[in-house]
Amino acid sequence: VLIIGLILQTLIENGLRERVILRVDGGLKSGMDVMMAAAMGADEYGFGSVAMIATGCVMARICHTNNCPVGVASQ
């Protein structure tokens, strides 16, 4: 989350802040994480991994093979 401040500062210094939507994804595990990201300037927030884990994903990282060991990503 701390890198958001540096990214935001760089966007502002280069006159790009109004043209870029700052989206934070990965590692957000609580409401506090989202609040910190928002306070630092993030515009959008992603929760892909958390949703997958909630449905039983074990993060085997083989979704593209259609061989998910728990069936979350299998068709």
PyMOL Python script that loads the backbone (N, CA, C, O; Angstrom):
from pymol import cmd

cmd.read_pdbstr("""\
ATOM      1  N   VAL A   1       0.830  -1.200   0.000  1.00  0.00           N
ATOM      2  CA  VAL A   1       0.000   0.000   0.000  1.00  0.00           C
ATOM      3  C   VAL A   1       0.870   1.258   0.000  1.00  0.00           C
ATOM      4  O   VAL A   1       0.471   2.282  -0.554  1.00  0.00           O
ATOM      5  N   LEU A   2       2.025   1.193   0.600  1.00  0.00           N
ATOM      6  CA  LEU A   2       2.870   2.377   0.700  1.00  0.00           C
ATOM      7  C   LEU A   2       3.352   2.888  -0.650  1.00  0.00           C
ATOM      8  O   LEU A   2       3.623   4.080  -0.792  1.00  0.00           O
ATOM      9  N   ILE A   3       3.464   2.024  -1.632  1.00  0.00           N
ATOM     10  CA  ILE A   3       3.932   2.441  -2.954  1.00  0.00           C
ATOM     11  C   ILE A   3       2.910   3.337  -3.653  1.00  0.00           C
ATOM     12  O   ILE A   3       3.262   4.069  -4.578  1.00  0.00           O
ATOM     13  N   ILE A   4       1.662   3.286  -3.225  1.00  0.00           N
ATOM     14  CA  ILE A   4       0.621   4.108  -3.850  1.00  0.00           C
ATOM     15  C   ILE A   4       0.987   5.582  -3.790  1.00  0.00           C
ATOM     16  O   ILE A   4       0.791   6.311  -4.763  1.00  0.00           O
ATOM     17  N   GLY A   5       1.514   6.026  -2.664  1.00  0.00           N
ATOM     18  CA  GLY A   5       1.903   7.430  -2.520  1.00  0.00           C
ATOM     19  C   GLY A   5       2.952   7.843  -3.538  1.00  0.00           C
ATOM     20  O   GLY A   5       2.866   8.926  -4.117  1.00  0.00           O
ATOM     21  N   LEU A   6       3.938   6.992  -3.758  1.00  0.00           N
ATOM     22  CA  LEU A   6       4.991   7.280  -4.735  1.00  0.00           C
ATOM     23  C   LEU A   6       4.427   7.313  -6.155  1.00  0.00           C
ATOM     24  O   LEU A   6       4.775   8.185  -6.951  1.00  0.00           O
ATOM     25  N   ILE A   7       3.563   6.364  -6.459  1.00  0.00           N
ATOM     26  CA  ILE A   7       2.937   6.335  -7.786  1.00  0.00           C
ATOM     27  C   ILE A   7       2.098   7.584  -7.997  1.00  0.00           C
ATOM     28  O   ILE A   7       2.174   8.213  -9.052  1.00  0.00           O
ATOM     29  N   LEU A   8       1.304   7.945  -7.007  1.00  0.00           N
ATOM     30  CA  LEU A   8       0.461   9.134  -7.100  1.00  0.00           C
ATOM     31  C   LEU A   8       1.311  10.383  -7.312  1.00  0.00           C
ATOM     32  O   LEU A   8       0.987  11.215  -8.160  1.00  0.00           O
ATOM     33  N   GLN A   9       2.378  10.520  -6.560  1.00  0.00           N
ATOM     34  CA  GLN A   9       3.269  11.673  -6.688  1.00  0.00           C
ATOM     35  C   GLN A   9       3.871  11.736  -8.095  1.00  0.00           C
ATOM     36  O   GLN A   9       3.955  12.815  -8.680  1.00  0.00           O
ATOM     37  N   THR A  10       4.282  10.614  -8.630  1.00  0.00           N
ATOM     38  CA  THR A  10       4.859  10.564  -9.972  1.00  0.00           C
ATOM     39  C   THR A  10       3.832  10.959 -11.023  1.00  0.00           C
ATOM     40  O   THR A  10       4.151  11.688 -11.962  1.00  0.00           O
ATOM     41  N   LEU A  11       2.602  10.483 -10.870  1.00  0.00           N
ATOM     42  CA  LEU A  11       1.540  10.856 -11.810  1.00  0.00           C
ATOM     43  C   LEU A  11       1.296  12.361 -11.783  1.00  0.00           C
ATOM     44  O   LEU A  11       1.153  12.991 -12.831  1.00  0.00           O
ATOM     45  N   ILE A  12       1.249  12.931 -10.595  1.00  0.00           N
ATOM     46  CA  ILE A  12       1.009  14.372 -10.447  1.00  0.00           C
ATOM     47  C   ILE A  12       2.156  15.165 -11.058  1.00  0.00           C
ATOM     48  O   ILE A  12       1.925  16.115 -11.805  1.00  0.00           O
ATOM     49  N   GLU A  13       3.389  14.781 -10.746  1.00  0.00           N
ATOM     50  CA  GLU A  13       4.561  15.496 -11.265  1.00  0.00           C
ATOM     51  C   GLU A  13       4.628  15.488 -12.787  1.00  0.00           C
ATOM     52  O   GLU A  13       5.156  16.420 -13.393  1.00  0.00           O
ATOM     53  N   ASN A  14       4.098  14.445 -13.402  1.00  0.00           N
ATOM     54  CA  ASN A  14       4.137  14.326 -14.852  1.00  0.00           C
ATOM     55  C   ASN A  14       2.837  14.755 -15.523  1.00  0.00           C
ATOM     56  O   ASN A  14       2.655  14.542 -16.721  1.00  0.00           O
ATOM     57  N   GLY A  15       1.935  15.358 -14.752  1.00  0.00           N
ATOM     58  CA  GLY A  15       0.684  15.860 -15.296  1.00  0.00           C
ATOM     59  C   GLY A  15      -0.250  14.780 -15.809  1.00  0.00           C
ATOM     60  O   GLY A  15      -1.031  15.016 -16.732  1.00  0.00           O
ATOM     61  N   LEU A  16      -0.174  13.602 -15.218  1.00  0.00           N
ATOM     62  CA  LEU A  16      -0.984  12.478 -15.692  1.00  0.00           C
ATOM     63  C   LEU A  16      -2.099  12.062 -14.734  1.00  0.00           C
ATOM     64  O   LEU A  16      -2.896  11.184 -15.064  1.00  0.00           O
ATOM     65  N   ARG A  17      -2.164  12.670 -13.569  1.00  0.00           N
ATOM     66  CA  ARG A  17      -3.126  12.215 -12.551  1.00  0.00           C
ATOM     67  C   ARG A  17      -4.560  12.231 -13.050  1.00  0.00           C
ATOM     68  O   ARG A  17      -5.325  11.316 -12.747  1.00  0.00           O
ATOM     69  N   GLU A  18      -4.936  13.237 -13.797  1.00  0.00           N
ATOM     70  CA  GLU A  18      -6.318  13.343 -14.276  1.00  0.00           C
ATOM     71  C   GLU A  18      -6.616  12.351 -15.395  1.00  0.00           C
ATOM     72  O   GLU A  18      -7.779  12.127 -15.730  1.00  0.00           O
ATOM     73  N   ARG A  19      -5.584  11.760 -15.968  1.00  0.00           N
ATOM     74  CA  ARG A  19      -5.774  10.842 -17.088  1.00  0.00           C
ATOM     75  C   ARG A  19      -5.668   9.374 -16.689  1.00  0.00           C
ATOM     76  O   ARG A  19      -5.952   8.491 -17.499  1.00  0.00           O
ATOM     77  N   VAL A  20      -5.264   9.106 -15.456  1.00  0.00           N
ATOM     78  CA  VAL A  20      -5.018   7.734 -15.012  1.00  0.00           C
ATOM     79  C   VAL A  20      -5.911   7.390 -13.826  1.00  0.00           C
ATOM     80  O   VAL A  20      -6.009   8.154 -12.866  1.00  0.00           O
ATOM     81  N   ILE A  21      -6.558   6.237 -13.903  1.00  0.00           N
ATOM     82  CA  ILE A  21      -7.318   5.710 -12.770  1.00  0.00           C
ATOM     83  C   ILE A  21      -6.377   4.787 -12.009  1.00  0.00           C
ATOM     84  O   ILE A  21      -5.876   3.810 -12.564  1.00  0.00           O
ATOM     85  N   LEU A  22      -6.143   5.094 -10.759  1.00  0.00           N
ATOM     86  CA  LEU A  22      -5.226   4.309  -9.934  1.00  0.00           C
ATOM     87  C   LEU A  22      -5.998   3.171  -9.278  1.00  0.00           C
ATOM     88  O   LEU A  22      -6.775   3.388  -8.348  1.00  0.00           O
ATOM     89  N   ARG A  23      -5.775   1.947  -9.775  1.00  0.00           N
ATOM     90  CA  ARG A  23      -6.485   0.768  -9.287  1.00  0.00           C
ATOM     91  C   ARG A  23      -5.537  -0.078  -8.447  1.00  0.00           C
ATOM     92  O   ARG A  23      -4.420  -0.378  -8.870  1.00  0.00           O
ATOM     93  N   VAL A  24      -5.983  -0.454  -7.269  1.00  0.00           N
ATOM     94  CA  VAL A  24      -5.189  -1.265  -6.353  1.00  0.00           C
ATOM     95  C   VAL A  24      -5.793  -2.663  -6.308  1.00  0.00           C
ATOM     96  O   VAL A  24      -6.996  -2.828  -6.102  1.00  0.00           O
ATOM     97  N   ASP A  25      -4.945  -3.660  -6.503  1.00  0.00           N
ATOM     98  CA  ASP A  25      -5.413  -5.044  -6.473  1.00  0.00           C
ATOM     99  C   ASP A  25      -4.274  -5.921  -5.976  1.00  0.00           C
ATOM    100  O   ASP A  25      -3.115  -5.710  -6.330  1.00  0.00           O
ATOM    101  N   GLY A  26      -4.605  -6.882  -5.175  1.00  0.00           N
ATOM    102  CA  GLY A  26      -3.590  -7.788  -4.655  1.00  0.00           C
ATOM    103  C   GLY A  26      -3.177  -7.409  -3.248  1.00  0.00           C
ATOM    104  O   GLY A  26      -2.679  -6.307  -3.016  1.00  0.00           O
ATOM    105  N   GLY A  27      -3.379  -8.300  -2.329  1.00  0.00           N
ATOM    106  CA  GLY A  27      -2.956  -8.058  -0.957  1.00  0.00           C
ATOM    107  C   GLY A  27      -3.966  -7.332  -0.090  1.00  0.00           C
ATOM    108  O   GLY A  27      -3.716  -7.124   1.097  1.00  0.00           O
ATOM    109  N   LEU A  28      -5.102  -6.942  -0.654  1.00  0.00           N
ATOM    110  CA  LEU A  28      -6.129  -6.286   0.161  1.00  0.00           C
ATOM    111  C   LEU A  28      -6.888  -7.364   0.920  1.00  0.00           C
ATOM    112  O   LEU A  28      -7.571  -8.189   0.314  1.00  0.00           O
ATOM    113  N   LYS A  29      -6.772  -7.362   2.226  1.00  0.00           N
ATOM    114  CA  LYS A  29      -7.376  -8.422   3.024  1.00  0.00           C
ATOM    115  C   LYS A  29      -8.378  -7.922   4.057  1.00  0.00           C
ATOM    116  O   LYS A  29      -9.059  -8.720   4.701  1.00  0.00           O
ATOM    117  N   SER A  30      -8.469  -6.610   4.215  1.00  0.00           N
ATOM    118  CA  SER A  30      -9.382  -6.086   5.228  1.00  0.00           C
ATOM    119  C   SER A  30      -9.878  -4.706   4.819  1.00  0.00           C
ATOM    120  O   SER A  30      -9.357  -4.085   3.893  1.00  0.00           O
ATOM    121  N   GLY A  31     -10.881  -4.253   5.523  1.00  0.00           N
ATOM    122  CA  GLY A  31     -11.386  -2.910   5.290  1.00  0.00           C
ATOM    123  C   GLY A  31     -10.328  -1.856   5.566  1.00  0.00           C
ATOM    124  O   GLY A  31     -10.298  -0.812   4.914  1.00  0.00           O
ATOM    125  N   MET A  32      -9.463  -2.127   6.526  1.00  0.00           N
ATOM    126  CA  MET A  32      -8.387  -1.190   6.842  1.00  0.00           C
ATOM    127  C   MET A  32      -7.434  -1.038   5.656  1.00  0.00           C
ATOM    128  O   MET A  32      -6.968   0.066   5.377  1.00  0.00           O
ATOM    129  N   ASP A  33      -7.143  -2.133   4.960  1.00  0.00           N
ATOM    130  CA  ASP A  33      -6.285  -2.059   3.770  1.00  0.00           C
ATOM    131  C   ASP A  33      -6.909  -1.153   2.716  1.00  0.00           C
ATOM    132  O   ASP A  33      -6.215  -0.350   2.094  1.00  0.00           O
ATOM    133  N   VAL A  34      -8.217  -1.282   2.517  1.00  0.00           N
ATOM    134  CA  VAL A  34      -8.920  -0.449   1.536  1.00  0.00           C
ATOM    135  C   VAL A  34      -8.901   1.008   1.981  1.00  0.00           C
ATOM    136  O   VAL A  34      -8.674   1.902   1.166  1.00  0.00           O
ATOM    137  N   MET A  35      -9.137   1.251   3.263  1.00  0.00           N
ATOM    138  CA  MET A  35      -9.121   2.625   3.766  1.00  0.00           C
ATOM    139  C   MET A  35      -7.745   3.261   3.599  1.00  0.00           C
ATOM    140  O   MET A  35      -7.645   4.439   3.253  1.00  0.00           O
ATOM    141  N   MET A  36      -6.693   2.497   3.838  1.00  0.00           N
ATOM    142  CA  MET A  36      -5.340   3.029   3.669  1.00  0.00           C
ATOM    143  C   MET A  36      -5.065   3.356   2.202  1.00  0.00           C
ATOM    144  O   MET A  36      -4.481   4.393   1.888  1.00  0.00           O
ATOM    145  N   ALA A  37      -5.492   2.463   1.307  1.00  0.00           N
ATOM    146  CA  ALA A  37      -5.296   2.704  -0.122  1.00  0.00           C
ATOM    147  C   ALA A  37      -6.070   3.939  -0.565  1.00  0.00           C
ATOM    148  O   ALA A  37      -5.567   4.738  -1.354  1.00  0.00           O
ATOM    149  N   ALA A  38      -7.287   4.097  -0.063  1.00  0.00           N
ATOM    150  CA  ALA A  38      -8.099   5.269  -0.412  1.00  0.00           C
ATOM    151  C   ALA A  38      -7.461   6.546   0.112  1.00  0.00           C
ATOM    152  O   ALA A  38      -7.421   7.558  -0.588  1.00  0.00           O
ATOM    153  N   ALA A  39      -6.968   6.501   1.332  1.00  0.00           N
ATOM    154  CA  ALA A  39      -6.333   7.681   1.922  1.00  0.00           C
ATOM    155  C   ALA A  39      -5.080   8.089   1.158  1.00  0.00           C
ATOM    156  O   ALA A  39      -4.706   9.262   1.145  1.00  0.00           O
ATOM    157  N   MET A  40      -4.435   7.120   0.526  1.00  0.00           N
ATOM    158  CA  MET A  40      -3.212   7.406  -0.222  1.00  0.00           C
ATOM    159  C   MET A  40      -3.487   7.790  -1.666  1.00  0.00           C
ATOM    160  O   MET A  40      -2.563   8.145  -2.397  1.00  0.00           O
ATOM    161  N   GLY A  41      -4.767   7.725  -2.095  1.00  0.00           N
ATOM    162  CA  GLY A  41      -5.104   8.211  -3.423  1.00  0.00           C
ATOM    163  C   GLY A  41      -5.624   7.205  -4.421  1.00  0.00           C
ATOM    164  O   GLY A  41      -5.852   7.566  -5.576  1.00  0.00           O
ATOM    165  N   ALA A  42      -5.823   5.956  -4.030  1.00  0.00           N
ATOM    166  CA  ALA A  42      -6.348   4.959  -4.964  1.00  0.00           C
ATOM    167  C   ALA A  42      -7.787   5.297  -5.341  1.00  0.00           C
ATOM    168  O   ALA A  42      -8.558   5.792  -4.519  1.00  0.00           O
ATOM    169  N   ASP A  43      -8.136   5.020  -6.601  1.00  0.00           N
ATOM    170  CA  ASP A  43      -9.483   5.301  -7.094  1.00  0.00           C
ATOM    171  C   ASP A  43     -10.372   4.059  -7.107  1.00  0.00           C
ATOM    172  O   ASP A  43     -11.577   4.156  -6.874  1.00  0.00           O
ATOM    173  N   GLU A  44      -9.787   2.901  -7.377  1.00  0.00           N
ATOM    174  CA  GLU A  44     -10.537   1.653  -7.470  1.00  0.00           C
ATOM    175  C   GLU A  44      -9.797   0.561  -6.713  1.00  0.00           C
ATOM    176  O   GLU A  44      -8.593   0.659  -6.476  1.00  0.00           O
ATOM    177  N   TYR A  45     -10.540  -0.491  -6.333  1.00  0.00           N
ATOM    178  CA  TYR A  45      -9.978  -1.557  -5.506  1.00  0.00           C
ATOM    179  C   TYR A  45     -10.443  -2.901  -6.042  1.00  0.00           C
ATOM    180  O   TYR A  45     -11.609  -3.057  -6.404  1.00  0.00           O
ATOM    181  N   GLY A  46      -9.539  -3.870  -6.096  1.00  0.00           N
ATOM    182  CA  GLY A  46      -9.884  -5.197  -6.589  1.00  0.00           C
ATOM    183  C   GLY A  46      -9.744  -6.242  -5.498  1.00  0.00           C
ATOM    184  O   GLY A  46      -8.857  -6.162  -4.648  1.00  0.00           O
ATOM    185  N   PHE A  47     -10.630  -7.218  -5.537  1.00  0.00           N
ATOM    186  CA  PHE A  47     -10.635  -8.269  -4.517  1.00  0.00           C
ATOM    187  C   PHE A  47     -10.707  -9.657  -5.135  1.00  0.00           C
ATOM    188  O   PHE A  47     -11.352 -10.542  -4.572  1.00  0.00           O
ATOM    189  N   GLY A  48     -10.072  -9.866  -6.260  1.00  0.00           N
ATOM    190  CA  GLY A  48     -10.154 -11.143  -6.967  1.00  0.00           C
ATOM    191  C   GLY A  48      -9.687 -12.331  -6.147  1.00  0.00           C
ATOM    192  O   GLY A  48     -10.402 -13.329  -6.052  1.00  0.00           O
ATOM    193  N   SER A  49      -8.521 -12.249  -5.560  1.00  0.00           N
ATOM    194  CA  SER A  49      -7.967 -13.380  -4.816  1.00  0.00           C
ATOM    195  C   SER A  49      -8.812 -13.717  -3.599  1.00  0.00           C
ATOM    196  O   SER A  49      -9.046 -14.890  -3.308  1.00  0.00           O
ATOM    197  N   VAL A  50      -9.263 -12.710  -2.898  1.00  0.00           N
ATOM    198  CA  VAL A  50     -10.071 -12.944  -1.702  1.00  0.00           C
ATOM    199  C   VAL A  50     -11.363 -13.671  -2.069  1.00  0.00           C
ATOM    200  O   VAL A  50     -11.783 -14.584  -1.359  1.00  0.00           O
ATOM    201  N   ALA A  51     -11.990 -13.274  -3.166  1.00  0.00           N
ATOM    202  CA  ALA A  51     -13.224 -13.930  -3.603  1.00  0.00           C
ATOM    203  C   ALA A  51     -12.959 -15.381  -3.993  1.00  0.00           C
ATOM    204  O   ALA A  51     -13.754 -16.265  -3.673  1.00  0.00           O
ATOM    205  N   MET A  52     -11.856 -15.628  -4.676  1.00  0.00           N
ATOM    206  CA  MET A  52     -11.518 -16.998  -5.067  1.00  0.00           C
ATOM    207  C   MET A  52     -11.256 -17.868  -3.835  1.00  0.00           C
ATOM    208  O   MET A  52     -11.726 -19.004  -3.772  1.00  0.00           O
ATOM    209  N   ILE A  53     -10.523 -17.354  -2.876  1.00  0.00           N
ATOM    210  CA  ILE A  53     -10.235 -18.118  -1.660  1.00  0.00           C
ATOM    211  C   ILE A  53     -11.521 -18.417  -0.901  1.00  0.00           C
ATOM    212  O   ILE A  53     -11.674 -19.501  -0.339  1.00  0.00           O
ATOM    213  N   ALA A  54     -12.441 -17.464  -0.881  1.00  0.00           N
ATOM    214  CA  ALA A  54     -13.717 -17.660  -0.190  1.00  0.00           C
ATOM    215  C   ALA A  54     -14.533 -18.784  -0.817  1.00  0.00           C
ATOM    216  O   ALA A  54     -15.337 -19.420  -0.136  1.00  0.00           O
ATOM    217  N   THR A  55     -14.332 -19.036  -2.115  1.00  0.00           N
ATOM    218  CA  THR A  55     -15.067 -20.110  -2.786  1.00  0.00           C
ATOM    219  C   THR A  55     -14.321 -21.437  -2.741  1.00  0.00           C
ATOM    220  O   THR A  55     -14.780 -22.425  -3.314  1.00  0.00           O
ATOM    221  N   GLY A  56     -13.167 -21.470  -2.062  1.00  0.00           N
ATOM    222  CA  GLY A  56     -12.436 -22.714  -1.878  1.00  0.00           C
ATOM    223  C   GLY A  56     -11.136 -22.834  -2.643  1.00  0.00           C
ATOM    224  O   GLY A  56     -10.477 -23.871  -2.570  1.00  0.00           O
ATOM    225  N   CYS A  57     -10.752 -21.810  -3.371  1.00  0.00           N
ATOM    226  CA  CYS A  57      -9.518 -21.838  -4.157  1.00  0.00           C
ATOM    227  C   CYS A  57      -8.312 -22.071  -3.246  1.00  0.00           C
ATOM    228  O   CYS A  57      -8.215 -21.486  -2.166  1.00  0.00           O
ATOM    229  N   VAL A  58      -7.397 -22.928  -3.693  1.00  0.00           N
ATOM    230  CA  VAL A  58      -6.172 -23.193  -2.936  1.00  0.00           C
ATOM    231  C   VAL A  58      -4.956 -22.563  -3.619  1.00  0.00           C
ATOM    232  O   VAL A  58      -3.815 -22.862  -3.267  1.00  0.00           O
ATOM    233  N   MET A  59      -5.209 -21.696  -4.588  1.00  0.00           N
ATOM    234  CA  MET A  59      -4.163 -20.944  -5.288  1.00  0.00           C
ATOM    235  C   MET A  59      -3.108 -21.862  -5.906  1.00  0.00           C
ATOM    236  O   MET A  59      -1.910 -21.613  -5.768  1.00  0.00           O
ATOM    237  N   ALA A  60      -3.545 -22.912  -6.579  1.00  0.00           N
ATOM    238  CA  ALA A  60      -2.619 -23.825  -7.250  1.00  0.00           C
ATOM    239  C   ALA A  60      -2.022 -23.185  -8.504  1.00  0.00           C
ATOM    240  O   ALA A  60      -1.014 -23.656  -9.029  1.00  0.00           O
ATOM    241  N   ARG A  61      -2.645 -22.121  -8.974  1.00  0.00           N
ATOM    242  CA  ARG A  61      -2.179 -21.357 -10.135  1.00  0.00           C
ATOM    243  C   ARG A  61      -2.116 -22.184 -11.416  1.00  0.00           C
ATOM    244  O   ARG A  61      -1.208 -22.027 -12.232  1.00  0.00           O
ATOM    245  N   ILE A  62      -3.099 -23.064 -11.571  1.00  0.00           N
ATOM    246  CA  ILE A  62      -3.196 -23.840 -12.805  1.00  0.00           C
ATOM    247  C   ILE A  62      -4.586 -23.695 -13.424  1.00  0.00           C
ATOM    248  O   ILE A  62      -5.063 -24.600 -14.108  1.00  0.00           O
ATOM    249  N   CYS A  63      -5.226 -22.567 -13.183  1.00  0.00           N
ATOM    250  CA  CYS A  63      -6.584 -22.322 -13.681  1.00  0.00           C
ATOM    251  C   CYS A  63      -6.675 -22.525 -15.195  1.00  0.00           C
ATOM    252  O   CYS A  63      -7.648 -23.092 -15.691  1.00  0.00           O
ATOM    253  N   HIS A  64      -5.674 -22.067 -15.912  1.00  0.00           N
ATOM    254  CA  HIS A  64      -5.680 -22.119 -17.371  1.00  0.00           C
ATOM    255  C   HIS A  64      -5.609 -23.542 -17.931  1.00  0.00           C
ATOM    256  O   HIS A  64      -5.820 -23.735 -19.128  1.00  0.00           O
ATOM    257  N   THR A  65      -5.318 -24.541 -17.092  1.00  0.00           N
ATOM    258  CA  THR A  65      -5.203 -25.924 -17.570  1.00  0.00           C
ATOM    259  C   THR A  65      -6.513 -26.694 -17.442  1.00  0.00           C
ATOM    260  O   THR A  65      -6.610 -27.826 -17.915  1.00  0.00           O
ATOM    261  N   ASN A  66      -7.520 -26.097 -16.811  1.00  0.00           N
ATOM    262  CA  ASN A  66      -8.800 -26.748 -16.544  1.00  0.00           C
ATOM    263  C   ASN A  66      -8.630 -27.970 -15.631  1.00  0.00           C
ATOM    264  O   ASN A  66      -9.420 -28.911 -15.694  1.00  0.00           O
ATOM    265  N   ASN A  67      -7.609 -27.947 -14.797  1.00  0.00           N
ATOM    266  CA  ASN A  67      -7.349 -29.039 -13.856  1.00  0.00           C
ATOM    267  C   ASN A  67      -7.314 -28.541 -12.417  1.00  0.00           C
ATOM    268  O   ASN A  67      -6.484 -28.991 -11.628  1.00  0.00           O
ATOM    269  N   CYS A  68      -8.189 -27.637 -12.074  1.00  0.00           N
ATOM    270  CA  CYS A  68      -8.240 -27.082 -10.724  1.00  0.00           C
ATOM    271  C   CYS A  68      -8.428 -28.224  -9.716  1.00  0.00           C
ATOM    272  O   CYS A  68      -9.375 -29.000  -9.846  1.00  0.00           O
ATOM    273  N   PRO A  69      -7.546 -28.342  -8.715  1.00  0.00           N
ATOM    274  CA  PRO A  69      -7.644 -29.451  -7.772  1.00  0.00           C
ATOM    275  C   PRO A  69      -8.902 -29.429  -6.907  1.00  0.00           C
ATOM    276  O   PRO A  69      -9.291 -30.465  -6.368  1.00  0.00           O
ATOM    277  N   VAL A  70      -9.539 -28.279  -6.763  1.00  0.00           N
ATOM    278  CA  VAL A  70     -10.767 -28.217  -5.958  1.00  0.00           C
ATOM    279  C   VAL A  70     -12.000 -27.901  -6.798  1.00  0.00           C
ATOM    280  O   VAL A  70     -13.108 -27.828  -6.268  1.00  0.00           O
ATOM    281  N   GLY A  71     -11.816 -27.712  -8.100  1.00  0.00           N
ATOM    282  CA  GLY A  71     -12.951 -27.505  -8.999  1.00  0.00           C
ATOM    283  C   GLY A  71     -13.448 -26.085  -9.135  1.00  0.00           C
ATOM    284  O   GLY A  71     -14.434 -25.856  -9.834  1.00  0.00           O
ATOM    285  N   VAL A  72     -12.809 -25.124  -8.499  1.00  0.00           N
ATOM    286  CA  VAL A  72     -13.267 -23.736  -8.575  1.00  0.00           C
ATOM    287  C   VAL A  72     -13.155 -23.199  -9.997  1.00  0.00           C
ATOM    288  O   VAL A  72     -14.059 -22.513 -10.474  1.00  0.00           O
ATOM    289  N   ALA A  73     -12.053 -23.506 -10.674  1.00  0.00           N
ATOM    290  CA  ALA A  73     -11.823 -22.968 -12.015  1.00  0.00           C
ATOM    291  C   ALA A  73     -12.021 -24.005 -13.118  1.00  0.00           C
ATOM    292  O   ALA A  73     -11.694 -23.741 -14.275  1.00  0.00           O
ATOM    293  N   SER A  74     -12.548 -25.169 -12.778  1.00  0.00           N
ATOM    294  CA  SER A  74     -12.785 -26.205 -13.793  1.00  0.00           C
ATOM    295  C   SER A  74     -14.162 -26.024 -14.398  1.00  0.00           C
ATOM    296  O   SER A  74     -15.090 -25.548 -13.743  1.00  0.00           O
ATOM    297  N   GLN A  75     -14.278 -26.407 -15.650  1.00  0.00           N
ATOM    298  CA  GLN A  75     -15.582 -26.283 -16.324  1.00  0.00           C
ATOM    299  C   GLN A  75     -16.150 -27.637 -16.641  1.00  0.00           C
ATOM    300  O   GLN A  75     -17.238 -27.733 -17.208  1.00  0.00           O
TER     301      GLN A  75
END
""", "prot")
cmd.dss("prot")
cmd.show_as("cartoon", "prot")
cmd.util.cbc("prot")
cmd.orient("prot")
